[in-house]
Amino acid sequence: MSDKEITCNVLKVFKEQNTRRGKTRIHIIQWGKYAPVLEKREYWYDDEDQEKTGKLKGINSEDLKVILENTEEIEKLLEKKEEG
């Protein structure tokens, strides 16, 4: 069985906040060949200080303000098609 590599392309980070274990980001991200998505996700660091993808997180009122302030740019990035 071969491991499939999933590429991750971060199109824009709108908010980044340090947490106890790492960081939480609100960003537009494109996983592999799939369409871009807006997500709030936790990232953590392993013993070798390598960043690892964590859980999706809920959105609070502060996050909503960031999203509303950037609605036009978010909309354009979500419409972006895969290049190549």
N, C-alpha and C positions, 0 to 999 in steps of 0.2 A: 504494500500500500504506500503510495507516495503522498507526502505532505503538500497540500496546496497552499501557495503563498497568496495571501490577500493583501493587496496594496491599500494604503490609506493616504489620501490626499487632503490635507487641510487647506480649504480655500480661504478662510478668514476666521480669526479669533475675535469675538466681540467682548468677551469678559474672561478674565483669568483670576482665580482666587486661590491663595495657599490654604491648604487644610492640614490637619494633623499628620496625615500620611503622605500627602503629595499636593495635587492641585485639582481644582474643578474648573472646567472651561465651558463657555457657551460658544459654539462655533458652527460653521458650515463645513461639513466633511463629506468626502466621497469615498465609499468603500468599494474597492475594485472597480468593476464596470457598471455599478449601480448608480442611479441618479443621486445628486447631492442631497443631503438632509441637514436640517437644523437640529442640533442636539446639545444637551447639557450632560457632560460626562465627567466622571472622576478618573484621575490618573494617579498612580502610586509608583513608588520606587522600590526595586528589589535590593538585595544585599550588595550588589555590584553597582548600585546607583543608576540602573537602567530603568527608564520610564516604561510602565506597563499600563495597558488599557484596563480601566475599572468599570464600574456599573454606571448605567444611565441614572440620572438624578431628576427629581421633580423640580418644577419651576416655582419660584416664590415671587412676591410683588416687586422686589428689586430687579430680578431677572426679567420680568415682564416689561419694566421700564426700559431696560437695555434693548429688548427686542422691538418695542414700539418706536424707540428713537432711531432704530436702524432698519425699519421695515422695508424701505425702498431698496436698499442695498441687499438685504436678505432675499427679497423677492428675485432680484436679478441673478444672484448667485445660485438660487435654487433652480432657476431655469437653465443654467449652464449645462451644456451637453458634453459628454465625454469627448476629449480631443483625440484625434488619430484614428 
